[in-house]
Amino acid sequence: MASGNVVIVGGTQGLGRELAQSYADDGHEVVVTGRDQGRAETAAKEIGGDTRGIGFDLADPHSIADRLVDVGEVDYLVLAAIERDTNKVTEYDIEGALRLVTLKLVGYSEVIHALHPRMDEHSAVLMFGGLARDRPYPGSTTVTAVNGAVTSMVRTLVIELAPIRVNALHPAIVGDSPQWIDMPAERHDALVSRTPIGRLVTMAEVVGASRFLLENEAINGINLAVDGGWLCM
Ligand SMILES: NC(=O)c1ccc[n+]([C@@H]2O[C@H](COP(=O)([O-])OP(=O)(O)OC[C@H]3O[C@@H](n4cnc5c(N)ncnc54)[C@H](OP(=O)(O)O)[C@@H]3O)[C@@H](O)[C@H]2O)c1
């Protein structure tokens, strides 16, 4: 395995942070980012190892390249950040929609643009989408749209960045993630009843799938659902 940085955008919390912990524990240099410099530095310290934190707002894409200027060679770039936007087209919140669309589509792309010169033929990019792309719900208009766009972006990025590999991971609701750990029991049970493995997927399973997509050098252009068979129901 190469020796450059693992950069995890949206690595201060949740799935990104769990993946950062896994790579830091294995001795990699890790960069975690979030919106706030202080919070990113605190997360890096808590993760430990050779980890550092950088703060920037993906919804302000013009600021991104400067904030990444002293990141060295990059083996693996993970784009996991999200600001969830609950938005129905009948009660449309333009500001919320603009932030999420900018963050996931322009922000993710600008991070890749800024770090691309520091990647080599063994490097890989992993973007996080989600299964709202296939299973919309009232209020998911923006989330469904951006996750669908992540799915499409994989294809063009594979071509534009070749031989760098690009994949995306689309989790179902991850039961032990900070976003969902405290969900009402009724909702939890309803989700489990529609999940063939009889439970919700876990952060550890998402980390395992992420590392497979990043590290297996034959895997390119894949949109992987990590859902315990939910899409089969
Ligand atoms: N959790 C799930 O069950 C689930 C299900 C389906 C899909 N996903 C996808 O998996 C990914 C991770 O989800 P998660 O639940 O682990 O997320 P999370 O716990 O809400 O964490 C979000 C991360 O994004 C960062 N962030 C938020 N807004 C940002 C911005 N404007 N600029 C830069 N960084 C920003 C946050 O950093 P700060 O707070 O430090 O700013 C934090 O590190 C997301 O892309 C999500 O769509 C998750």
The ligand as an SDF file (V2000), in Angstrom:
LIG
                    3D

 48 52  0  0  0  0  0  0  0  0999 V2000
  -25.7500    7.9090    8.4630 N   0  0  0  0  0  0  0  0  0  0  0  0
  -26.4910    7.2400    7.6040 C   0  0  0  0  0  0  0  0  0  0  0  0
  -27.3030    6.3720    7.9780 O   0  0  0  0  0  0  0  0  0  0  0  0
  -26.3930    7.5240    6.1310 C   0  0  0  0  0  0  0  0  0  0  0  0
  -27.3410    6.9430    5.2710 C   0  0  0  0  0  0  0  0  0  0  0  0
  -27.2630    7.2130    3.9100 C   0  0  0  0  0  0  0  0  0  0  0  0
  -26.2570    7.9950    3.4240 C   0  0  0  0  0  0  0  0  0  0  0  0
  -25.3280    8.5390    4.2680 N   0  0  0  0  0  0  0  0  0  0  0  0
  -24.2840    9.3700    3.6790 C   0  0  0  0  0  0  0  0  0  0  0  0
  -23.0590    9.0980    4.3200 O   0  0  0  0  0  0  0  0  0  0  0  0
  -22.2980   10.2930    4.4520 C   0  0  0  0  0  0  0  0  0  0  0  0
  -21.9360   10.4720    5.9310 C   0  0  0  0  0  0  0  0  0  0  0  0
  -23.1400   10.5850    6.6710 O   0  0  0  0  0  0  0  0  0  0  0  0
  -23.1150   10.7210    8.2580 P   0  0  0  0  0  0  0  0  0  0  0  0
  -24.4700   10.3920    8.7570 O   0  0  0  0  0  0  0  0  0  0  0  0
  -21.9520    9.9690    8.7940 O   0  0  0  0  0  0  0  0  0  0  0  0
  -22.8670   12.3070    8.4140 O   0  0  0  0  0  0  0  0  0  0  0  0
  -22.8080   13.2100    9.7380 P   0  0  0  0  0  0  0  0  0  0  0  0
  -22.6390   12.3790   10.9610 O   0  0  0  0  0  0  0  0  0  0  0  0
  -23.9760   14.1570    9.6750 O   0  0  0  0  0  0  0  0  0  0  0  0
  -21.4450   14.0450    9.5220 O   0  0  0  0  0  0  0  0  0  0  0  0
  -21.3880   14.9770    8.4990 C   0  0  0  0  0  0  0  0  0  0  0  0
  -19.9640   15.4120    8.2840 C   0  0  0  0  0  0  0  0  0  0  0  0
  -19.9670   16.3870    7.2250 O   0  0  0  0  0  0  0  0  0  0  0  0
  -19.2910   17.5620    7.6700 C   0  0  0  0  0  0  0  0  0  0  0  0
  -19.9430   18.7050    7.0390 N   0  0  0  0  0  0  0  0  0  0  0  0
  -21.2540   19.0260    7.0950 C   0  0  0  0  0  0  0  0  0  0  0  0
  -21.4990   20.1240    6.3650 N   0  0  0  0  0  0  0  0  0  0  0  0
  -20.3320   20.5090    5.8260 C   0  0  0  0  0  0  0  0  0  0  0  0
  -19.9340   21.5790    4.9750 C   0  0  0  0  0  0  0  0  0  0  0  0
  -20.8120   22.5030    4.5520 N   0  0  0  0  0  0  0  0  0  0  0  0
  -18.6370   21.6940    4.6190 N   0  0  0  0  0  0  0  0  0  0  0  0
  -17.7370   20.7880    5.0660 C   0  0  0  0  0  0  0  0  0  0  0  0
  -18.0260   19.7350    5.8470 N   0  0  0  0  0  0  0  0  0  0  0  0
  -19.3200   19.6010    6.2340 C   0  0  0  0  0  0  0  0  0  0  0  0
  -19.4530   17.5470    9.1870 C   0  0  0  0  0  0  0  0  0  0  0  0
  -18.4270   18.2810    9.7820 O   0  0  0  0  0  0  0  0  0  0  0  0
  -18.6730   19.4130   10.9350 P   0  0  0  0  0  0  0  0  0  0  0  0
  -19.9630   19.0730   11.6360 O   0  0  0  0  0  0  0  0  0  0  0  0
  -17.4480   19.2870   11.7890 O   0  0  0  0  0  0  0  0  0  0  0  0
  -18.7530   20.6900   10.1910 O   0  0  0  0  0  0  0  0  0  0  0  0
  -19.3270   16.0560    9.4960 C   0  0  0  0  0  0  0  0  0  0  0  0
  -17.9610   15.6910    9.5280 O   0  0  0  0  0  0  0  0  0  0  0  0
  -23.1670   11.4380    3.9160 C   0  0  0  0  0  0  0  0  0  0  0  0
  -22.7490   11.7900    2.6260 O   0  0  0  0  0  0  0  0  0  0  0  0
  -24.5650   10.8640    3.8880 C   0  0  0  0  0  0  0  0  0  0  0  0
  -25.3310   11.3700    2.8170 O   0  0  0  0  0  0  0  0  0  0  0  0
  -25.3840    8.3290    5.5980 C   0  0  0  0  0  0  0  0  0  0  0  0
  1  2  1  0
  2  3  2  0
  2  4  1  0
  4  5  1  0
  4 48  2  0
  5  6  2  0
  6  7  1  0
  7  8  2  0
  8  9  1  0
  8 48  1  0
  9 10  1  0
  9 46  1  0
 10 11  1  0
 11 12  1  0
 11 44  1  0
 12 13  1  0
 13 14  1  0
 14 15  2  0
 14 16  1  0
 14 17  1  0
 17 18  1  0
 18 19  2  0
 18 20  1  0
 18 21  1  0
 21 22  1  0
 22 23  1  0
 23 24  1  0
 23 42  1  0
 24 25  1  0
 25 26  1  0
 25 36  1  0
 26 27  1  0
 26 35  1  0
 27 28  2  0
 28 29  1  0
 29 30  1  0
 29 35  2  0
 30 31  1  0
 30 32  2  0
 32 33  1  0
 33 34  2  0
 34 35  1  0
 36 37  1  0
 36 42  1  0
 37 38  1  0
 38 39  2  0
 38 40  1  0
 38 41  1  0
 42 43  1  0
 44 45  1  0
 44 46  1  0
 46 47  1  0
M  CHG  2   8   1  16  -1
M  END
$$$$
